[in-house]
Every structure is written in C-alpha cells, then in structure tokens.
Amino acid sequence: MGPWGVTYPAYLTPDDDTGIGSWTEEQFSIALREGRYKGIKTTRQLLPPMPWDMYSHMTDQETKAIYAYLKSIKPIDNLVPNPVPPTHAMN
Ligand code: HEM
C-alpha cells in the first residue's frame, strides 16, 4: 500500500490465463523496461513498487534470460487481484 493505493505483484509462472504463458518475449521486455501492463504499449503504466524504471537499463540479453527462465518453470493457475485505487484502499 502507498499513495497509489494497493497493488499486488504479478504472478509470473507460464500459466496461459493468469501468468505469462501467452506472452511473447517482446511483451515481457516491454512490461519490464517500459512498465506497460501485459507488455502492450497502449495499456496502463505499471504501478509501484514494480521498479520498471530501474529495469529500463536492462539489456536484451538480460530480459531474454529472465523470460526463458520463467517460461521453464511449472505453470500455476493463480489470479492476482486488480490494483485498488487510494480512495477505496483507505476505507
Ligand atoms: C526481475 C524481477 C521482476 C520481474 C521479472 C518482474 C516482472 C513483472 C511483470 C512482467 C509485471 C507486469 C504483469 C502484468 O502486466 O500483468 C510486474 C508487475 C508488478 N511487479 Fe514486478 N517484476 C520484478 C520485480 C519486482 C519487484 C522487486 C517488485 C516489488 C518490490 C515488483 C512488484 C510488482 C507489482 C506490485 C506489480 C503490479 C503492478 C501493477 O499492478 O500495476 N516487481 N512485474
């Protein structure tokens, strides 16, 4: 929780529905380095504390290595809640 409300960290196993199973390597790198939800350039900016601003310095090799590792682990179905804006979070 912070001034932005309440956020829940992304679930990053390669599950098709709730994880990064259907994401391309390109999407993963956009999420990580440009802070875009689902790695699509036109979606909302990812909220704190996801440190994407710092990750903007990652190289292609680094984002590809993280993507390859995450795609290699067991997919688990786990839906993470949507962020809650501050007005609701403070109730
Ligand atoms: C190499 C390390 C990390 C990777 C690969 C990573 C990856 C990601 C990705 C791909 C998303 C977007 C998920 C989506 O769009 O559905 C995300 C969101 C998020 N991450 Fe990270 N992350 C990392 C480190 C961190 C750290 C260190 C924190 C907090 C201390 C964090 C907190 C969050 C939060 C709260 C969100 C959700 C933000 C929102 O809903 O707007 N992440 N992360």
Backbone and ligand atoms as CSV (ligand in chain L), in Angstrom:
chain,resi,resn,atom,element,x,y,z
A,1,MET,N,N,0.850,-1.200,0.000
A,1,MET,CA,C,0.000,0.000,0.000
A,1,MET,C,C,0.884,1.248,0.000
A,2,GLY,N,N,0.433,2.275,-0.691
A,2,GLY,CA,C,1.148,3.534,-0.727
A,2,GLY,C,C,0.198,4.579,-1.245
A,3,PRO,N,N,0.704,5.781,-1.571
A,3,PRO,CA,C,-0.156,6.846,-2.091
A,3,PRO,C,C,-0.906,6.434,-3.366
A,4,TRP,N,N,-0.392,5.426,-4.080
A,4,TRP,CA,C,-1.035,4.945,-5.323
A,4,TRP,C,C,-2.168,3.962,-5.049
A,5,GLY,N,N,-2.344,3.558,-3.779
A,5,GLY,CA,C,-3.376,2.579,-3.442
A,5,GLY,C,C,-2.748,1.262,-3.025
A,6,VAL,N,N,-3.396,0.174,-3.400
A,6,VAL,CA,C,-2.861,-1.153,-3.081
A,6,VAL,C,C,-2.577,-1.883,-4.387
A,7,THR,N,N,-1.350,-2.404,-4.510
A,7,THR,CA,C,-1.014,-3.186,-5.710
A,7,THR,C,C,-0.611,-4.590,-5.294
A,8,TYR,N,N,-0.781,-5.503,-6.210
A,8,TYR,CA,C,-0.434,-6.907,-5.975
A,8,TYR,C,C,0.591,-7.315,-7.008
A,9,PRO,N,N,1.724,-7.891,-6.577
A,9,PRO,CA,C,2.761,-8.233,-7.549
A,9,PRO,C,C,2.287,-9.277,-8.557
A,10,ALA,N,N,2.777,-9.144,-9.756
A,10,ALA,CA,C,2.391,-10.027,-10.853
A,10,ALA,C,C,2.767,-11.463,-10.554
A,11,TYR,N,N,1.953,-12.366,-11.054
A,11,TYR,CA,C,2.235,-13.776,-10.925
A,11,TYR,C,C,2.850,-14.222,-12.235
A,12,LEU,N,N,4.077,-14.721,-12.175
A,12,LEU,CA,C,4.863,-14.843,-13.404
A,12,LEU,C,C,5.184,-16.261,-13.847
A,13,THR,N,N,4.377,-17.242,-13.442
A,13,THR,CA,C,4.610,-18.576,-14.000
A,13,THR,C,C,4.001,-18.599,-15.405
A,14,PRO,N,N,4.385,-19.584,-16.220
A,14,PRO,CA,C,3.865,-19.584,-17.607
A,14,PRO,C,C,2.446,-20.147,-17.751
A,15,ASP,N,N,1.562,-19.835,-16.812
A,15,ASP,CA,C,0.158,-20.234,-16.966
A,15,ASP,C,C,-0.469,-19.359,-18.069
A,16,ASP,N,N,-1.270,-19.970,-18.943
A,16,ASP,CA,C,-1.833,-19.233,-20.085
A,16,ASP,C,C,-2.804,-18.133,-19.669
A,17,ASP,N,N,-3.626,-18.386,-18.669
A,17,ASP,CA,C,-4.658,-17.411,-18.302
A,17,ASP,C,C,-4.192,-16.395,-17.274
A,18,THR,N,N,-3.466,-16.846,-16.252
A,18,THR,CA,C,-3.144,-15.935,-15.148
A,18,THR,C,C,-1.678,-15.522,-15.116
A,19,GLY,N,N,-0.854,-16.127,-15.940
A,19,GLY,CA,C,0.581,-15.828,-15.920
A,19,GLY,C,C,1.075,-15.331,-17.270
A,20,ILE,N,N,2.328,-15.639,-17.582
A,20,ILE,CA,C,2.923,-15.133,-18.825
A,20,ILE,C,C,2.961,-16.200,-19.931
A,21,GLY,N,N,2.114,-17.251,-19.768
A,21,GLY,CA,C,2.108,-18.349,-20.744
A,21,GLY,C,C,1.892,-17.913,-22.176
A,22,SER,N,N,1.014,-16.912,-22.375
A,22,SER,CA,C,0.699,-16.499,-23.744
A,22,SER,C,C,1.482,-15.247,-24.159
A,23,TRP,N,N,2.389,-14.783,-23.302
A,23,TRP,CA,C,3.154,-13.580,-23.619
A,23,TRP,C,C,4.324,-13.894,-24.552
A,24,THR,N,N,4.602,-12.958,-25.463
A,24,THR,CA,C,5.809,-13.087,-26.280
A,24,THR,C,C,6.989,-12.505,-25.492
A,25,GLU,N,N,8.179,-12.822,-25.980
A,25,GLU,CA,C,9.394,-12.275,-25.363
A,25,GLU,C,C,9.378,-10.744,-25.441
A,26,GLU,N,N,8.846,-10.238,-26.546
A,26,GLU,CA,C,8.735,-8.800,-26.777
A,26,GLU,C,C,7.823,-8.145,-25.714
A,27,GLN,N,N,6.678,-8.761,-25.464
A,27,GLN,CA,C,5.756,-8.247,-24.443
A,27,GLN,C,C,6.421,-8.210,-23.072
A,28,PHE,N,N,7.134,-9.278,-22.760
A,28,PHE,CA,C,7.789,-9.365,-21.460
A,28,PHE,C,C,8.793,-8.223,-21.309
A,29,SER,N,N,9.538,-7.961,-22.346
A,29,SER,CA,C,10.539,-6.896,-22.274
A,29,SER,C,C,9.876,-5.509,-22.195
A,30,ILE,N,N,8.744,-5.322,-22.831
A,30,ILE,CA,C,8.030,-4.034,-22.740
A,30,ILE,C,C,7.484,-3.829,-21.321
A,31,ALA,N,N,6.943,-4.887,-20.724
A,31,ALA,CA,C,6.447,-4.786,-19.345
A,31,ALA,C,C,7.592,-4.422,-18.409
A,32,LEU,N,N,8.700,-5.104,-18.581
A,32,LEU,CA,C,9.835,-4.938,-17.677
A,32,LEU,C,C,10.538,-3.588,-17.832
A,33,ARG,N,N,10.781,-3.178,-19.063
A,33,ARG,CA,C,11.600,-1.977,-19.282
A,33,ARG,C,C,10.802,-0.708,-19.531
A,34,GLU,N,N,9.531,-0.868,-19.965
A,34,GLU,CA,C,8.717,0.322,-20.217
A,34,GLU,C,C,7.541,0.410,-19.259
A,35,GLY,N,N,7.382,-0.614,-18.426
A,35,GLY,CA,C,6.350,-0.590,-17.393
A,35,GLY,C,C,4.933,-0.553,-17.919
A,36,ARG,N,N,4.667,-1.361,-18.941
A,36,ARG,CA,C,3.304,-1.400,-19.501
A,36,ARG,C,C,2.608,-2.711,-19.123
A,37,TYR,N,N,1.386,-2.575,-18.654
A,37,TYR,CA,C,0.572,-3.717,-18.262
A,37,TYR,C,C,0.468,-4.709,-19.418
A,38,LYS,N,N,0.712,-5.971,-19.121
A,38,LYS,CA,C,0.692,-7.060,-20.097
A,38,LYS,C,C,1.708,-6.873,-21.236
A,39,GLY,N,N,2.587,-5.916,-21.092
A,39,GLY,CA,C,3.610,-5.708,-22.110
A,39,GLY,C,C,3.085,-5.175,-23.430
A,40,ILE,N,N,1.934,-4.470,-23.353
A,40,ILE,CA,C,1.347,-3.875,-24.564
A,40,ILE,C,C,1.487,-2.361,-24.430
A,41,LYS,N,N,2.059,-1.737,-25.454
A,41,LYS,CA,C,2.460,-0.331,-25.339
A,41,LYS,C,C,1.323,0.638,-25.038
A,42,THR,N,N,0.089,0.257,-25.416
A,42,THR,CA,C,-1.041,1.173,-25.230
A,42,THR,C,C,-1.784,0.956,-23.907
A,43,THR,N,N,-1.337,0.009,-23.098
A,43,THR,CA,C,-2.041,-0.233,-21.825
A,43,THR,C,C,-1.532,0.713,-20.749
A,44,ARG,N,N,-2.113,0.584,-19.547
A,44,ARG,CA,C,-1.745,1.479,-18.453
A,44,ARG,C,C,-0.312,1.240,-17.979
A,45,GLN,N,N,0.220,2.261,-17.298
A,45,GLN,CA,C,1.552,2.169,-16.714
A,45,GLN,C,C,1.491,1.264,-15.484
A,46,LEU,N,N,2.501,0.447,-15.308
A,46,LEU,CA,C,2.555,-0.380,-14.100
A,46,LEU,C,C,2.810,0.501,-12.886
A,47,LEU,N,N,2.183,0.142,-11.787
A,47,LEU,CA,C,2.228,0.934,-10.566
A,47,LEU,C,C,3.389,0.501,-9.653
A,48,PRO,N,N,3.751,1.353,-8.687
A,48,PRO,CA,C,4.755,0.956,-7.691
A,48,PRO,C,C,4.240,-0.233,-6.867
A,49,PRO,N,N,5.129,-0.988,-6.222
A,49,PRO,CA,C,6.584,-0.768,-6.238
A,49,PRO,C,C,7.316,-1.518,-7.368
A,50,MET,N,N,6.601,-1.958,-8.402
A,50,MET,CA,C,7.303,-2.601,-9.523
A,50,MET,C,C,8.349,-1.622,-10.071
A,51,PRO,N,N,9.642,-1.959,-9.919
A,51,PRO,CA,C,10.706,-0.981,-10.250
A,51,PRO,C,C,11.094,-0.963,-11.725
A,52,TRP,N,N,10.106,-0.820,-12.610
A,52,TRP,CA,C,10.391,-0.920,-14.047
A,52,TRP,C,C,11.313,0.194,-14.532
A,53,ASP,N,N,11.259,1.348,-13.839
A,53,ASP,CA,C,12.123,2.469,-14.223
A,53,ASP,C,C,13.604,2.060,-14.129
A,54,MET,N,N,13.914,1.316,-13.057
A,54,MET,CA,C,15.294,0.816,-12.919
A,54,MET,C,C,15.568,-0.282,-13.936
A,55,TYR,N,N,14.577,-1.093,-14.200
A,55,TYR,CA,C,14.767,-2.188,-15.147
A,55,TYR,C,C,14.879,-1.683,-16.592
A,56,SER,N,N,14.575,-0.401,-16.806
A,56,SER,CA,C,14.719,0.148,-18.159
A,56,SER,C,C,16.180,0.080,-18.626
A,57,HIS,N,N,17.092,-0.123,-17.678
A,57,HIS,CA,C,18.517,-0.238,-18.037
A,57,HIS,C,C,18.929,-1.667,-18.400
A,58,MET,N,N,17.998,-2.612,-18.273
A,58,MET,CA,C,18.363,-4.000,-18.601
A,58,MET,C,C,18.649,-4.145,-20.092
A,59,THR,N,N,19.562,-5.062,-20.398
A,59,THR,CA,C,19.883,-5.339,-21.804
A,59,THR,C,C,18.887,-6.379,-22.349
A,60,ASP,N,N,18.865,-6.517,-23.664
A,60,ASP,CA,C,18.031,-7.545,-24.302
A,60,ASP,C,C,18.394,-8.923,-23.758
A,61,GLN,N,N,19.690,-9.127,-23.597
A,61,GLN,CA,C,20.170,-10.428,-23.120
A,61,GLN,C,C,19.600,-10.726,-21.726
A,62,GLU,N,N,19.543,-9.702,-20.889
A,62,GLU,CA,C,19.033,-9.903,-19.522
A,62,GLU,C,C,17.521,-10.191,-19.506
A,63,THR,N,N,16.748,-9.398,-20.246
A,63,THR,CA,C,15.294,-9.643,-20.235
A,63,THR,C,C,14.983,-11.001,-20.870
A,64,LYS,N,N,15.749,-11.365,-21.900
A,64,LYS,CA,C,15.532,-12.668,-22.548
A,64,LYS,C,C,15.856,-13.816,-21.600
A,65,ALA,N,N,16.905,-13.648,-20.805
A,65,ALA,CA,C,17.300,-14.704,-19.859
A,65,ALA,C,C,16.223,-14.878,-18.785
A,66,ILE,N,N,15.666,-13.785,-18.293
A,66,ILE,CA,C,14.628,-13.874,-17.253
A,66,ILE,C,C,13.375,-14.518,-17.848
A,67,TYR,N,N,13.034,-14.093,-19.067
A,67,TYR,CA,C,11.867,-14.663,-19.754
A,67,TYR,C,C,12.054,-16.176,-19.933
A,68,ALA,N,N,13.217,-16.587,-20.415
A,68,ALA,CA,C,13.485,-18.013,-20.661
A,68,ALA,C,C,13.373,-18.802,-19.360
A,69,TYR,N,N,13.895,-18.246,-18.293
A,69,TYR,CA,C,13.801,-18.947,-17.003
A,69,TYR,C,C,12.331,-19.082,-16.584
A,70,LEU,N,N,11.599,-17.978,-16.626
A,70,LEU,CA,C,10.201,-18.021,-16.170
A,70,LEU,C,C,9.367,-18.974,-17.022
A,71,LYS,N,N,9.664,-19.033,-18.306
A,71,LYS,CA,C,8.917,-19.955,-19.186
A,71,LYS,C,C,9.260,-21.408,-18.878
A,72,SER,N,N,10.375,-21.641,-18.187
A,72,SER,CA,C,10.808,-23.017,-17.923
A,72,SER,C,C,10.205,-23.593,-16.646
A,73,ILE,N,N,9.592,-22.754,-15.813
A,73,ILE,CA,C,9.056,-23.267,-14.548
A,73,ILE,C,C,7.629,-23.780,-14.735
A,74,LYS,N,N,7.143,-24.470,-13.720
A,74,LYS,CA,C,5.823,-25.106,-13.807
A,74,LYS,C,C,4.716,-24.051,-13.809
A,75,PRO,N,N,3.794,-24.105,-14.780
A,75,PRO,CA,C,2.698,-23.133,-14.779
A,75,PRO,C,C,1.728,-23.397,-13.632
A,76,ILE,N,N,1.350,-22.365,-12.931
A,76,ILE,CA,C,0.359,-22.498,-11.858
A,76,ILE,C,C,-0.716,-21.436,-12.066
A,77,ASP,N,N,-1.962,-21.894,-11.969
A,77,ASP,CA,C,-3.119,-21.010,-12.171
A,77,ASP,C,C,-3.338,-20.199,-10.898
A,78,ASN,N,N,-3.097,-18.909,-10.942
A,78,ASN,CA,C,-3.257,-18.073,-9.747
A,78,ASN,C,C,-3.588,-16.645,-10.157
A,79,LEU,N,N,-4.850,-16.284,-10.036
A,79,LEU,CA,C,-5.277,-14.954,-10.445
A,79,LEU,C,C,-4.987,-13.937,-9.350
A,80,VAL,N,N,-4.211,-12.906,-9.712
A,80,VAL,CA,C,-3.854,-11.855,-8.757
A,80,VAL,C,C,-4.916,-10.748,-8.822
A,81,PRO,N,N,-5.325,-10.184,-7.674
A,81,PRO,CA,C,-6.340,-9.132,-7.704
A,81,PRO,C,C,-5.886,-7.889,-8.468
A,82,ASN,N,N,-6.840,-7.128,-8.976
A,82,ASN,CA,C,-6.533,-5.863,-9.629
A,82,ASN,C,C,-6.090,-4.850,-8.579
A,83,PRO,N,N,-5.325,-3.812,-9.013
A,83,PRO,CA,C,-4.947,-2.780,-8.049
A,83,PRO,C,C,-6.179,-2.040,-7.515
A,84,VAL,N,N,-6.080,-1.561,-6.293
A,84,VAL,CA,C,-7.189,-0.814,-5.683
A,84,VAL,C,C,-6.766,0.642,-5.566
A,85,PRO,N,N,-7.531,1.573,-6.155
A,85,PRO,CA,C,-7.139,2.985,-6.073
A,85,PRO,C,C,-7.207,3.518,-4.636
A,86,PRO,N,N,-6.490,4.619,-4.335
A,86,PRO,CA,C,-6.356,5.116,-2.963
A,86,PRO,C,C,-7.685,5.366,-2.254
A,87,THR,N,N,-8.664,5.945,-2.925
A,87,THR,CA,C,-9.926,6.271,-2.246
A,87,THR,C,C,-10.566,5.023,-1.646
A,88,HIS,N,N,-10.509,3.909,-2.404
A,88,HIS,CA,C,-11.090,2.677,-1.885
A,88,HIS,C,C,-10.191,2.032,-0.829
A,89,ALA,N,N,-8.882,2.118,-1.097
A,89,ALA,CA,C,-7.936,1.450,-0.209
A,89,ALA,C,C,-7.971,2.022,1.206
A,90,MET,N,N,-8.307,3.298,1.330
A,90,MET,CA,C,-8.245,3.960,2.642
A,90,MET,C,C,-9.523,3.747,3.447
A,91,ASN,N,N,-10.521,3.101,2.873
A,91,ASN,CA,C,-11.792,2.894,3.606
A,91,ASN,C,C,-11.575,2.009,4.827
L,1,HEM,C1,C,13.386,-9.262,-12.139
L,1,HEM,C2,C,12.417,-9.014,-11.238
L,1,HEM,C3,C,10.991,-8.724,-11.666
L,1,HEM,C4,C,10.321,-9.141,-12.772
L,1,HEM,C5,C,10.784,-10.066,-13.899
L,1,HEM,C6,C,9.003,-8.543,-12.704
L,1,HEM,C7,C,8.033,-8.669,-13.677
L,1,HEM,C8,C,6.805,-8.048,-13.641
L,1,HEM,C9,C,5.866,-8.014,-14.740
L,1,HEM,C10,C,6.097,-8.668,-16.111
L,1,HEM,C11,C,4.785,-7.321,-14.322
L,1,HEM,C12,C,3.545,-6.969,-15.166
L,1,HEM,C13,C,2.485,-8.032,-15.076
L,1,HEM,C14,C,1.284,-7.723,-15.945
L,1,HEM,O1,O,1.281,-6.769,-16.707
L,1,HEM,O2,O,0.313,-8.498,-15.883
L,1,HEM,C15,C,5.024,-6.920,-12.944
L,1,HEM,C16,C,4.145,-6.243,-12.139
L,1,HEM,C17,C,4.355,-5.940,-10.816
L,1,HEM,N1,N,5.526,-6.107,-10.125
L,1,HEM,FE1,FE,7.208,-6.880,-10.879
L,1,HEM,N2,N,8.897,-7.812,-11.558
L,1,HEM,C18,C,10.093,-7.886,-10.898
L,1,HEM,C19,C,10.410,-7.287,-9.709
L,1,HEM,C20,C,9.513,-6.673,-8.872
L,1,HEM,C21,C,9.826,-6.139,-7.568
L,1,HEM,C22,C,11.238,-6.116,-6.962
L,1,HEM,C23,C,8.666,-5.687,-7.031
L,1,HEM,C24,C,8.382,-5.049,-5.703
L,1,HEM,C25,C,9.250,-4.889,-4.725
L,1,HEM,C26,C,7.616,-5.918,-8.020
L,1,HEM,C27,C,6.291,-5.616,-7.856
L,1,HEM,C28,C,5.343,-5.669,-8.839
L,1,HEM,C29,C,3.975,-5.196,-8.679
L,1,HEM,C30,C,3.331,-4.628,-7.415
L,1,HEM,C31,C,3.356,-5.366,-9.924
L,1,HEM,C32,C,1.911,-4.992,-10.288
L,1,HEM,C33,C,1.872,-3.541,-10.682
L,1,HEM,C34,C,0.512,-3.113,-11.188
L,1,HEM,O3,O,-0.490,-3.809,-10.992
L,1,HEM,O4,O,0.449,-2.038,-11.809
L,1,HEM,N3,N,8.177,-6.499,-9.126
L,1,HEM,N4,N,6.270,-7.379,-12.569
